[in-house]
Structures are given as C-alpha cells and as structure tokens.
Amino acid sequence: MPVDQAARRTIKRDLIRRDMERREGQFAQDAILAGYRDLAAGRSFASSGDFKTDMKVLDRKEAADWK
C-alpha cells in the first residue's frame, strides 16, 4: 500500500520532533550531571538572592579556579 505525500511529511515531522526531544533530553541530562559534578568538587556558594550579584561572584570564583 503506497504512502501518500501528506503521510510522508507527517512521518518526517514526527521523526524530526522525536530527534529534537531526544537531543533536548540529553542536554538536560548533561546539565544535571555537570551540576552534580560541581557540587561534588565543592564548586558552590550561597546565593545572595540577587541574580546579578550572584553572577559576579560566580565570575570571580571561576576566574580564581574556585580557590
């Protein structure tokens, strides 16, 4: 039974969507694992509650190799 063009496009979109979801899931998994590695290595600090201030602290700590 031949597959018409509309069905092919639907199948192709579905495959692309699944591939994108898989990649997004892998990205999230990698980010979570990196966070656990940072915690295990002692690369953490208490948040001040202000995002800009925390980003400055993070920049300083990364520049000093977390020492």
Phi and psi restraints in degrees (value plus and minus 20) as a CYANA .aco file:
   2 PRO   PHI     -90.5   -50.5
   2 PRO   PSI     128.6   168.6
   3 VAL   PHI    -118.1   -78.1
   3 VAL   PSI     108.2   148.2
   4 ASP   PHI     -98.0   -58.0
   4 ASP   PSI     149.3   189.3
   5 GLN   PHI     -79.0   -39.0
   5 GLN   PSI     -61.8   -21.8
   6 ALA   PHI     -82.6   -42.6
   6 ALA   PSI     -60.9   -20.9
   7 ALA   PHI     -87.2   -47.2
   7 ALA   PSI     -57.9   -17.9
   8 ARG   PHI     -83.4   -43.4
   8 ARG   PSI     -63.3   -23.3
   9 ARG   PHI     -83.2   -43.2
   9 ARG   PSI     -59.9   -19.9
  10 THR   PHI     -84.3   -44.3
  10 THR   PSI     -63.6   -23.6
  11 ILE   PHI     -83.9   -43.9
  11 ILE   PSI     -64.2   -24.2
  12 LYS   PHI     -82.0   -42.0
  12 LYS   PSI     -65.4   -25.4
  13 ARG   PHI     -80.9   -40.9
  13 ARG   PSI     -60.1   -20.1
  14 ASP   PHI     -83.6   -43.6
  14 ASP   PSI     -62.1   -22.1
  15 LEU   PHI     -85.9   -45.9
  15 LEU   PSI     -61.4   -21.4
  16 ILE   PHI     -83.7   -43.7
  16 ILE   PSI     -63.7   -23.7
  17 ARG   PHI     -81.5   -41.5
  17 ARG   PSI     -64.0   -24.0
  18 ARG   PHI     -83.2   -43.2
  18 ARG   PSI     -60.8   -20.8
  19 ASP   PHI     -83.9   -43.9
  19 ASP   PSI     -62.6   -22.6
  20 MET   PHI     -84.5   -44.5
  20 MET   PSI     -61.6   -21.6
  21 GLU   PHI     -83.7   -43.7
  21 GLU   PSI     -59.3   -19.3
  22 ARG   PHI     -85.1   -45.1
  22 ARG   PSI     -62.4   -22.4
  23 ARG   PHI     -85.5   -45.5
  23 ARG   PSI     -62.3   -22.3
  24 GLU   PHI     -82.8   -42.8
  24 GLU   PSI     -60.5   -20.5
  25 GLY   PHI     -83.8   -43.8
  25 GLY   PSI     -59.2   -19.2
  26 GLN   PHI     -87.1   -47.1
  26 GLN   PSI     -59.6   -19.6
  27 PHE   PHI     -81.7   -41.7
  27 PHE   PSI     -65.1   -25.1
  28 ALA   PHI     -83.7   -43.7
  28 ALA   PSI     -63.0   -23.0
  29 GLN   PHI     -82.4   -42.4
  29 GLN   PSI     -63.0   -23.0
  30 ASP   PHI     -83.7   -43.7
  30 ASP   PSI     -60.2   -20.2
  31 ALA   PHI     -85.9   -45.9
  31 ALA   PSI     -60.5   -20.5
  32 ILE   PHI     -85.1   -45.1
  32 ILE   PSI     -64.7   -24.7
  33 LEU   PHI     -83.7   -43.7
  33 LEU   PSI     -58.0   -18.0
  34 ALA   PHI     -83.6   -43.6
  34 ALA   PSI     -58.6   -18.6
  35 GLY   PHI     -83.6   -43.6
  35 GLY   PSI     -62.9   -22.9
  36 TYR   PHI     -83.5   -43.5
  36 TYR   PSI     -59.5   -19.5
  37 ARG   PHI     -83.9   -43.9
  37 ARG   PSI     -60.9   -20.9
  38 ASP   PHI     -80.7   -40.7
  38 ASP   PSI     -65.1   -25.1
  39 LEU   PHI     -81.8   -41.8
  39 LEU   PSI     -64.7   -24.7
  40 ALA   PHI     -83.6   -43.6
  40 ALA   PSI     -50.6   -10.6
  41 ALA   PHI    -109.5   -69.5
  41 ALA   PSI     -17.8    22.2
  42 GLY   PHI      60.2   100.2
  42 GLY   PSI      -2.3    37.7
  43 ARG   PHI    -113.5   -73.5
  43 ARG   PSI      56.5    96.5
  44 SER   PHI    -170.5  -130.5
  44 SER   PSI     142.2   182.2
  45 PHE   PHI    -174.2  -134.2
  45 PHE   PSI     138.8   178.8
  46 ALA   PHI     -95.5   -55.5
  46 ALA   PSI     113.9   153.9
  47 SER   PHI     -92.9   -52.9
  47 SER   PSI     123.9   163.9
  48 SER   PHI    -104.1   -64.1
  48 SER   PSI     -34.6     5.4
  49 GLY   PHI      75.4   115.4
  49 GLY   PSI     -29.3    10.7
  50 ASP   PHI    -132.8   -92.8
  50 ASP   PSI      98.6   138.6
  51 PHE   PHI     -78.9   -38.9
  51 PHE   PSI     -66.8   -26.8
  52 LYS   PHI     -82.8   -42.8
  52 LYS   PSI     -61.7   -21.7
  53 THR   PHI     -84.2   -44.2
  53 THR   PSI     -63.5   -23.5
  54 ASP   PHI     -82.6   -42.6
  54 ASP   PSI     -58.2   -18.2
  55 MET   PHI     -86.3   -46.3
  55 MET   PSI     -55.9   -15.9
  56 LYS   PHI     -85.8   -45.8
  56 LYS   PSI     -62.6   -22.6
  57 VAL   PHI     -81.7   -41.7
  57 VAL   PSI     -64.8   -24.8
  58 LEU   PHI     -79.8   -39.8
  58 LEU   PSI     -65.0   -25.0
  59 ASP   PHI     -80.1   -40.1
  59 ASP   PSI     -63.3   -23.3
  60 ARG   PHI     -83.0   -43.0
  60 ARG   PSI     -65.4   -25.4
  61 LYS   PHI     -85.0   -45.0
  61 LYS   PSI     -62.7   -22.7
  62 GLU   PHI     -86.1   -46.1
  62 GLU   PSI     -58.5   -18.5
  63 ALA   PHI     -84.6   -44.6
  63 ALA   PSI     -53.1   -13.1
  64 ALA   PHI    -112.3   -72.3
  64 ALA   PSI      -8.1    31.9
  65 ASP   PHI      36.1    76.1
  65 ASP   PSI      18.1    58.1
  66 TRP   PHI      39.6    79.6
  66 TRP   PSI      12.3    52.3
